[in-house]
Amino acid sequence: MREKCKALLRYPLVLVFFVFLVVYSIADSTVNDRKESELENRTLAQKPTLTLSNLLASEENKKFSYLYEQYINDQFLGRDGWISLKSRAESLLLKVENNGVVYGDEGTMYQKFFTLQSAATGGLQVEANIDAVSTFAARHPGLATVMVVPSADMILTDLLPAGAPFVDESPWMEQIAASLGGNAAFLDLTDTLRAHSDEYLFYRTDHHWTTLGAYYAYLDYAASAGKEPISLDFLTATTDDAFFGTLYSKSKKYNAVADQLSYYPQLDGEMTILQLVDPETRKQVEEAYASGSMSEEEYAKLADRTVDLYDTDKLTVRDKYAMFLYGNNGFARIRGSGEGKLMVIKDSYANCFIPFLLENYAEIDVVDLRYLRDATIDELIDRQGYDDLLILYNFQSFSSDTNLVLLNSGV
């Protein structure tokens, strides 16, 4: 035995590596139950249960082996530290891209957007979406305004890495405008935002625009809709100086500079998040709950929820942008102090934009097609009698979203 121990000591690196593996494995087994990663701003995979269905599954992402591999990848000991170490190593190698995020000057980050997404039915998804919007506008002439927000790489061009082949969005903006054929107003914000490109229009670490960028877009919308815009001179911003957004969560850049997230508490109002929109469905749910055939827990998941526009509890977590409008919901109704009714069909770019509209409309219905459950857009228009309708998307989401076809659902 003594001779074997001496033999092992001749190879200390092997011995250290063996001890490390044993200790690491034991320690790792005690900490692999985290639900979420704040650093990565996402839910982590949990330990799967072996079942007959996942053992015999034909789809790769449903197999037990795949699920267990995702669990191991997400839950290993010291994951956040290893991610930060990887980021530092890549920085030393002068990499300007990591995990779909492109690094620019002055600490800016950009979503990698070098190609357009193909549609499942052939062609490009952006072409299918342009057709969907133009078809919708033709069915409701004069009602809609379409606002497609250019991406940060189209505005902050001086800060991009040399030669980065970002998609040129300008020809597509022109195609969207032409497709509407006068049935809807089109707002291309490229010139407006470029005129203020030396200001804080886009977050460095997040794919959204800032509240200031949204305000300049609001001025354009107010002019187009014949509304008197509210002035920032009458508002006082509240600012959080420790915002690290989605691009940071993807890239984990070790020396990222925190963003400032601002909002205006004065632009607040009552917002009701409706899980069910169709009156008949709502009536059936109420009757089922009253008769006792629906549990209180089931009813709570379907009941309306009335909140303020800002979920300030989100300022204590990494995903602070979710504070605007309580994130993304299928349907929400906001009470304003203006006149008339507006429907906004949107992606998350609209979340910090919409509070500016409170002074201009008495009622604002906010629709996210990804989560709308039990009504079509035409049904809502017929039922509510909107004075104006705004479709607001960032170009990148407009070019890839597969839900815009729902504008014409039920027609």
ZIVENVEN-V705796 format. One record per helix or strand of 3 or more residues. SS is the DSSP state (helix for helix, strand for strand). FROM is the first residue (numbers start at 1). TO is the last residue. If there is no record, write none. Layout:
SS&FROM&TO + SS&FROM&TO
This chain:
helix&2&9 + helix&12&28 + helix&52&55 + helix&60&62 + helix&64&75 + helix&79&92 + strand&101&103 + helix&105&107 + strand&109&111 + helix&125&139 + strand&144&149 + helix&152&155 + helix&157&159 + helix&170&180 + strand&185&188 + helix&190&194 + helix&211&225 + helix&232&234 + strand&238&243 + helix&246&251 + strand&259&263 + strand&271&273 + helix&279&291 + helix&296&302 + strand&305&307 + helix&312&316 + helix&320&323 + strand&331&335 + strand&341&346 + helix&348&352 + helix&354&359 + strand&363&367 + helix&377&384 + strand&388&394 + helix&395&398 + helix&404&408
